[in-house]
Amino acid sequence: MTRPDQAQPPARPSNAIVIVVDDDAAIRASLDSLFRSVGLQTRLFGSPAELLAGSLPDGPGCIVLDVRLPGVSGLDLQSQFVRQGISYPIIFMTGHGDIPMSVRAMKAGAVDFLSKPFRDQDMLDAVTAALERDAQHRAEAAAKEDIRAQYETLTAREREVMGHVTAGLMNKQVAALIGLSEITVKIHRGNVMRKMGVRSLADLVRKAEALGVSQTRRTTDQT
């Protein structure tokens, strides 16, 4: 690594952790020093086996991962994370990279692919992007969890009405479809809007889409 005079620290949550996985002790020590110099916490591992022997931190962060490692390679570890639904953003580094390798890594969701030796600022820039991606993912996951919690408060009938109205059906169409009076559908719809914390149908549709709620497809004979 080469050190510019003024490497700019990445914007990040105060409790963000950078996980470094590299079999070269000197590289691990150098990255540990770099990240700690800008206020980042670190965890260092010499192999994927060491990392997998424990548990990933339950908080914001990213992984700086060497491609060529003893046992499981960095790319194979990335594939394992994808299969397990682990979404920690990954920055790859290698002294032996090639185009197919970098393409594979980026297609699988890597934030960056840095060739050794790299500038400290390049690494910090990559970490900034990774932490921003992680923060966005966590915010979206938290928002979806809030929506899911709201949805769980709906009765079975209210969920049914929500599915139909977010598909674009009018109250009278929903009433005819499920065998209720239009006024009853209006009451259910009002309860849905209140419980889901929305004031407009557009907002309700967005929440339904976020949940992946099954919606009735409108047909030409539903008038």
N, C-alpha and C positions, 0 to 999 in steps of 0.2 A: 504494500500500500504506500502511496505517496501522500504527504500531509501538506495541504495549502496553509498559508499563514493564518487565514481566518475561515475555518470551516463553520458553516451556519448550522445551528442546532435545529432539529425538526420540531414542528409544532405537534404536540401530542398530549394525551391525558396524563396527569401527574403520576398515575400508577401504571403506565404502559411498561411492558416488559419485552425486551428483544431476546429471543432464544437463538443462540448461536450453536450450530452443529457443524463441526469440522474436526478431522482427525489430526490436524496440525496444531500442536499446543501453542506454537508461536503466533499463529493466526488468531486462535481463540483469545490469547492474551492481548493482542493488539486491538482486536475488535472490542473486547471488554473495556480496555482503556479508552478507546474512542467514544463508545456509547456512554460510559459513565462520565466522561468529560463534559457531555452536554445534558447530564441529568437523567439519563435513561437507566432503568434497572436492567440487569442481564441475568441470563441463566446459560451456562456453558456445558456442552456435551461433546464427547469425542466420537460418538457414533449414533445412528438411529436407535440401536438397541438400548443405549443409555437413556435416550429420550423416552422411548416407549416403555421403559421399565417403571417410570413414574407416571404422573398425570400432568397434562398441560395446564398452565395457569388459567383459572376461571376469571379472566379479565382481559382488558385491551392489550394488544401486542402484535408481534409478527415473528416470523422465523427467518433467520439468515442461514441458508443451507448450502453446504458444499455439494457438488454434483457427484464426485467420485469419493465414495466412503467405503470402509470395510463392511462386508456383509451386504446389507440392503443399501442400494444407491440412493442418492438424493431424489432422483426422478421416481424411483420405485416407492420411496416414502411419500412423495407427493401423491402418487396414484392411490396409495393406501388411505391417505387422509381424505381424498375425494370419495372413495368407496364408503368410508365411515361417516361422511358428512361433516368432517372437521374443516372449518372454514378459515383457519388462521392464514392470513396472507403470507406468501413465501417470496423471498428474494434469493435467487440462486447465485452462486459464485463458483468459478472454476478456472483452473489454469490450463484446461484441455478442452475447452468448449468448441463446438462446431455448430453450424447452422441448423441441421436437423434436431440436434439436442435442444437448442434454444427455442426452436419452433414448438417442439413437444411440450416444453416447460410452459411457454406462454399460452398455448392452447388449453392447457390444463388449469390456467388461472394464475400463473406466477405474475408477480408485480414487476419484476425486473430480472435480468440475467447479466451479471457483471463478470468480466474476464479479469483475472489476476494478472498483474497488479492493478488495482483500481485506486482512484483518488478518494480520499476520505469524504470529500464533499459529494461525490457521486453516490457513495454508500449512504450518506445521511439523506440525500435527496430521495433515494429509493426507500429508505425507512420512513420518511415523511409520507410518501405516497401510500406505503403499506399501512401505516397507522391511520391515515385518512380513510382508506378503504375499510379497514376494520371498524372504525368508529361509525361509518355510514351503515355498514352491515348490522352492527349491534343496535343502532338506533332504529333501523327498519324492523329488526327482529322484535325489539321491545314494543314498537308501535303495533306490530301484528299481534303480539301477545295480548296487548290491551284490547284490540278489536275482538280477538277470540274470547276474552273474558266477558266482553259485552254480549257477544253472540250466545254465550252459554246461559245468559239470563233469560233468553227468549223461550217461550213455550214452543211445543212442536207445531202448533197451528200458526204461531207468529213467524216461525222459520219458513213454513210453507208459504205464507203470504209474502214474506220478504223475497223469497225466490221468484215468485211470480211478478211482483211489482218491479223488481230490479231487472226483469227481463223485458219490461216495457208495457206490461198489461195494465189496462185501466181497472179501477175498482170494480166496475160492473162486469168486466171480463173475468176477473178473479172470482167474483161471487158466483158467476155461472159455472166456472170451471170446478170449483170445490164444493158447490152446493150450499153456500151461505147467502144471507141477505147482504145487499150492498152496504148498509149501515154497519153491519157486523164487521165486514171487511175493513171499513173505514176505522173502526175502533181498533182492530188488530194492527192496522197500518200505523195508527197514531202511537200505539204502544211500542211498535218496532222502532219508530223514529226516536222516541224518547229514550228507550233502553240502549239504542245504538249511539246516542249522543249526536244526532245529526238534525239539521233543519231543512235540508233539501234532498230531493230524490237523487240528484247527482252525487252528493256526498255518500248517500246510502249505497249507491251503485259502486263507488270506489271502494267502500269497505267490503262489499260483497265480493268484488274482484280480488281484493287482498286476501280474503279468506278462501277463495276458490269455491264459493258456494254454488252449487248446481242451480242453474236457472232454466226456467221454462222457455223453450224456443217459440217465438210468436209465429203463428200460422196464418194463412190468408183467410181462413174461415172464422177467425176469432175477431169479431167486430163488436 
